[in-house]
């Protein structure tokens, strides 16, 4: 079996990419490769389950409900990423809900053998530490960006990233992003309100930069979004 995650973007560090062949073989031996359909709930917030996932193909939406009932989208995870590590390590309830945005192939690993491997296999333990550190840096970076970058710049950067990872060329330079993401999802991912994101999309549609539909979005003028994302940094 190929040990490289499908469509891994060059330069993007993932849990799987940090492992050596010996560590990958050990994890493959203790886990089971499982396929999930689109929009499948892989893990549910507050559940008490004790396994982890390594995404092999596809992408996953990570969200969490606030005390007021608002569903905040925290991240989108892709091939090579480790999921469910927090509850698996501390034995607590799940802190987020994971829903597949595409068909998923994932390595499902029971928590007990993973914890043991993280203690005894240096490559696995080090990769886990780097992932946990990267998640903290990511959260800090998102908070900093929310205070220093315009929503338009953050949204443009997000669309370009999704287009690079999951886009399909449509001709004339357009790129189709056919992922089941709502405007609430986009708002959560850029730490803004649905009203603001809806207004930005309305402006961009009027300028011919994007075309939006149910669970699909086409970037018609990626050059304009690149310019906008660069100006916000």
C-alpha positions in Angstrom: 0.0 0.0 0.0 1.2 3.5 -0.8 2.1 5.3 2.4 1.6 8.8 1.0 -1.8 10.4 1.5 -3.8 11.1 -1.6 -3.4 14.6 -3.1 -1.2 15.8 -0.3 -0.4 19.4 -1.1 3.4 20.0 -1.3 4.6 22.0 1.7 1.7 21.2 4.0 2.9 19.3 7.0 0.6 16.5 8.3 0.8 13.9 11.0 1.3 11.2 8.4 4.0 13.1 6.5 6.0 13.4 9.8 6.2 9.6 10.3 8.9 7.3 9.0 8.0 4.0 7.2 8.4 2.0 10.4 6.0 4.2 12.3 3.5 4.1 9.4 3.6 0.3 9.2 3.1 0.1 13.0 0.0 2.3 12.8 -1.4 0.5 9.8 -1.0 -2.8 11.7 -3.0 -1.5 14.8 -5.7 0.2 12.9 -8.3 -0.6 10.2 -8.8 1.3 6.9 -12.5 2.3 6.7 -14.5 4.1 4.0 -17.2 6.7 4.8 -19.7 8.5 2.5 -20.1 12.2 2.1 -21.8 14.0 5.0 -21.2 11.2 7.4 -20.7 12.1 11.1 -17.3 10.6 11.9 -17.3 11.8 15.5 -19.9 13.7 17.5 -19.2 16.4 20.1 -19.6 15.2 23.7 -19.6 11.5 22.7 -17.4 9.2 24.8 -15.5 7.2 22.2 -11.9 6.1 22.3 -10.4 6.0 18.8 -8.5 8.3 16.5 -8.6 8.8 12.7 -5.9 9.5 10.2 -7.5 10.8 7.0 -6.1 8.9 4.0 -8.3 10.5 1.3 -10.9 13.3 1.3 -11.6 16.2 3.7 -13.5 16.7 6.9 -15.3 19.6 8.5 -14.5 20.2 12.2 -17.2 22.1 14.1 -18.3 22.7 17.7 -21.5 23.9 19.3 -21.4 26.9 21.6 -23.4 27.2 24.8 -25.8 29.4 22.9 -26.3 26.7 20.3 -24.3 28.3 17.5 -22.4 25.8 15.4 -18.9 27.2 14.8 -16.7 25.7 12.1 -13.2 25.3 13.5 -11.3 23.8 10.6 -11.2 21.7 7.5 -8.8 18.7 7.7 -7.4 16.9 4.8 -5.4 13.8 3.8 -2.7 12.9 6.2 -4.3 14.8 9.2 -4.8 13.2 12.6 -8.3 13.6 14.2 -9.7 12.8 17.5 -6.4 12.9 19.4 -7.5 15.1 22.3 -10.3 12.8 23.6 -8.2 9.7 22.8 -5.3 11.0 24.9 -7.2 12.4 27.9 -10.2 10.1 28.0 -12.7 13.0 28.0 -15.6 13.6 25.7 -15.2 14.7 22.1 -14.6 18.4 21.8 -15.9 18.7 18.3 -18.1 17.1 15.6 -16.4 15.8 12.5 -18.4 15.5 9.2 -17.1 14.3 5.9 -17.2 16.8 3.1 -16.2 14.2 0.5 -16.0 10.4 0.5 -13.4 9.5 3.1 -10.8 6.8 3.5 -9.5 6.8 7.1 -7.3 4.7 9.3 -9.3 4.1 12.4 -6.9 3.5 15.4 -8.0 2.4 18.9 -6.8 4.8 21.6 -5.0 2.3 23.9 -2.5 1.0 21.3 -2.0 4.5 19.9 -1.1 5.9 23.4 1.3 3.0 23.9 2.9 3.6 20.6 3.2 7.3 21.2 5.2 6.4 24.4 7.4 3.7 22.9 7.9 4.8 19.3 9.9 8.0 19.1 8.7 8.9 15.6 5.0 8.6 16.6 5.5 10.5 19.8 7.4 13.3 18.1 4.9 13.6 15.3 2.0 13.8 17.8 3.8 16.6 19.7 4.3 18.5 16.5 0.7 18.2 15.5 -0.5 19.4 18.9 1.9 22.3 18.8 0.8 23.2 15.2 -2.9 23.1 16.3 -2.1 25.7 19.0 -0.2 27.9 16.6 -3.0 27.6 14.1 -5.6 28.7 16.7 -3.4 31.7 17.7 -2.9 32.6 14.0 -6.6 32.6 13.3 -7.3 34.8 16.3 -4.5 37.2 15.2 -5.8 37.3 11.6 -9.3 38.0 12.8 -8.0 41.2 14.4 -5.7 42.3 11.7 -7.0 41.2 8.3 -10.2 42.2 6.5 -12.9 39.5 6.2 -12.6 39.8 2.4 -8.9 38.9 2.5 -9.5 36.0 4.8 -12.4 34.7 2.7 -10.4 35.1 -0.6 -7.5 33.2 0.9 -9.8 30.4 2.1 -11.4 30.0 -1.3 -8.1 29.9 -3.1 -6.9 27.2 -0.7 -10.0 25.1 -1.2 -9.7 25.6 -5.0 -6.1 24.4 -4.9 -6.9 21.3 -2.9 -10.4 20.3 -4.2 -11.1 22.6 -7.1 -11.9 21.4 -10.7 -11.0 23.6 -13.7 -14.1 24.7 -15.5 -12.6 26.6 -18.5 -11.6 30.2 -18.9 -9.6 30.0 -15.7 -12.7 29.3 -13.5 -12.4 26.8 -10.7 -15.3 24.8 -9.3 -15.3 24.0 -5.5 -18.0 21.3 -5.1 -17.9 20.9 -1.4 -21.1 20.9 0.8 -20.2 24.1 2.6 -22.8 26.6 3.6 -22.4 30.4 4.1 -22.5 29.6 7.9 -19.5 27.3 7.3 -17.6 29.9 5.4 -18.4 32.5 8.1 -17.1 30.1 10.8 -13.9 29.4 8.9 -13.0 33.0 8.5 -14.2 34.0 12.1 -16.9 36.3 10.8 -20.7 36.5 10.8 -23.0 34.9 8.2 -24.4 38.4 7.4 -20.9 39.8 6.6 -19.9 36.8 4.5 -23.2 36.9 2.6 -22.6 40.5 1.8 -19.1 39.8 0.5 -20.3 37.0 -1.7 -23.1 39.3 -3.0 -20.5 41.9 -4.0 -18.2 39.3 -5.6 -21.1 37.9 -7.6 -21.9 41.4 -8.8 -18.4 41.9 -10.0 -18.3 38.5 -11.7 -15.6 37.1 -9.4 -17.6 34.1 -8.1 -20.7 32.1 -8.8 -22.5 30.5 -5.9 -25.1 27.7 -5.8 -26.3 25.0 -3.4 -23.2 23.3 -2.0 -21.0 24.5 -4.8 -19.0 27.7 -5.6 -17.1 28.7 -8.7 -14.2 31.0 -8.6 -14.5 32.9 -11.9 -11.7 35.4 -11.3 -9.0 33.8 -9.2 -6.6 36.6 -10.1 -8.9 39.1 -8.3 -9.1 36.8 -5.2 -5.3 36.4 -5.2 -4.8 40.2 -5.3 -7.3 40.7 -2.5 -5.8 38.0 -0.3 -2.4 39.5 -0.8 -3.5 43.0 0.0 -4.9 41.8 3.4 -1.5 40.6 4.6 
